[in-house]
Amino acid sequence: MRGLYFYYAAGGLITSVFATLLGYILGAPVLVAILLLFLGSGSTLLWCYTRNNRFGRWGAVKQKVHQLKPQFVCQYQSFNRLIPVRPTTPYKLR
């Protein structure tokens, strides 16, 4: 998926704005709400920037695939026994 870090950054920025608005509505001081906005958006952008530099364009996708890959394969039976093969009947012409 191209632009995955862009989506992460956009989601983090939108979350920071909504958290700031929610904090202000619930009665937090204005400076605390603005500090929450700057810390949330700055940390989100810094995280996305460092991940993009470290892993590259396809890094997030490759990392998820690498975590799903098995560490080893243990096989106690022969390969032919793992995949059952049914005998086929020959095609009959009429």
C-alpha positions as CSV (number, residue, x, y, z in Angstrom):
1,M,0.0,0.0,0.0
2,R,1.6,3.2,-1.1
3,G,1.5,6.2,1.2
4,L,1.0,4.3,4.4
5,Y,3.0,6.7,6.5
6,F,0.9,9.6,5.0
7,Y,-2.2,7.9,6.3
8,Y,-0.6,7.4,9.7
9,A,0.4,11.0,9.8
10,A,-3.1,12.3,8.7
11,G,-4.8,10.0,11.3
12,G,-2.4,11.2,14.0
13,L,-2.9,14.8,13.2
14,I,-6.7,14.5,13.1
15,T,-6.6,12.6,16.4
16,S,-4.5,15.3,18.0
17,V,-6.9,18.0,16.9
18,F,-9.9,16.1,18.2
19,A,-8.1,15.4,21.5
20,T,-7.3,19.1,21.8
21,L,-10.9,20.1,21.2
22,L,-12.2,17.5,23.6
23,G,-9.8,18.7,26.3
24,Y,-10.9,22.3,25.7
25,I,-14.6,21.4,25.9
26,L,-14.1,19.4,29.1
27,G,-12.5,22.5,30.7
28,A,-8.8,22.1,30.3
29,P,-6.9,25.4,30.1
30,V,-6.2,26.8,26.7
31,L,-2.4,26.5,27.0
32,V,-2.7,22.9,28.1
33,A,-4.9,22.1,25.1
34,I,-2.5,23.9,22.7
35,L,0.4,22.0,24.3
36,L,-1.5,18.8,23.8
37,L,-2.0,19.7,20.1
38,F,1.7,20.5,19.5
39,L,3.0,17.4,21.4
40,G,0.5,15.0,19.7
41,S,1.0,16.3,16.2
42,G,4.8,16.7,16.6
43,S,5.3,13.2,18.0
44,T,3.1,11.8,15.2
45,L,5.0,13.5,12.5
46,L,8.4,12.6,14.0
47,W,7.4,9.0,14.3
48,C,6.2,8.8,10.7
49,Y,9.4,10.6,9.5
50,T,11.8,8.3,11.4
51,R,9.9,5.2,10.3
52,N,10.0,6.3,6.7
53,N,13.7,7.0,6.9
54,R,14.4,3.7,8.7
55,F,12.3,1.2,6.7
56,G,11.7,3.0,3.4
57,R,8.7,3.2,1.2
58,W,7.4,-0.3,1.7
59,G,8.9,-0.9,5.2
60,A,5.6,-1.0,7.2
61,V,4.2,-3.6,4.9
62,K,7.4,-5.7,4.9
63,Q,7.6,-5.6,8.6
64,K,4.1,-7.0,9.1
65,V,4.8,-9.8,6.6
66,H,8.1,-10.6,8.3
67,Q,6.3,-10.9,11.7
68,L,3.9,-13.4,10.1
69,K,6.6,-15.6,8.5
70,P,7.2,-18.8,10.5
71,Q,10.6,-19.1,12.1
72,F,11.1,-22.8,11.0
73,V,9.2,-25.5,9.3
74,C,8.9,-28.9,11.0
75,Q,8.0,-31.8,8.6
76,Y,7.6,-35.3,10.0
77,Q,5.9,-36.8,6.9
78,S,7.0,-36.9,3.3
79,F,5.8,-34.2,1.1
80,N,3.6,-36.6,-1.0
81,R,1.7,-37.6,2.1
82,L,1.0,-33.9,3.0
83,I,-0.9,-33.2,-0.2
84,P,-3.4,-35.9,-1.1
85,V,-3.5,-36.7,-4.8
86,R,-6.6,-38.4,-6.2
87,P,-6.3,-40.6,-9.2
88,T,-8.0,-39.1,-12.2
89,T,-10.1,-41.2,-14.6
90,P,-9.1,-41.1,-18.2
91,Y,-11.3,-39.0,-20.5
92,K,-13.5,-41.2,-22.6
93,L,-14.4,-40.3,-26.2
94,R,-17.9,-41.1,-27.4
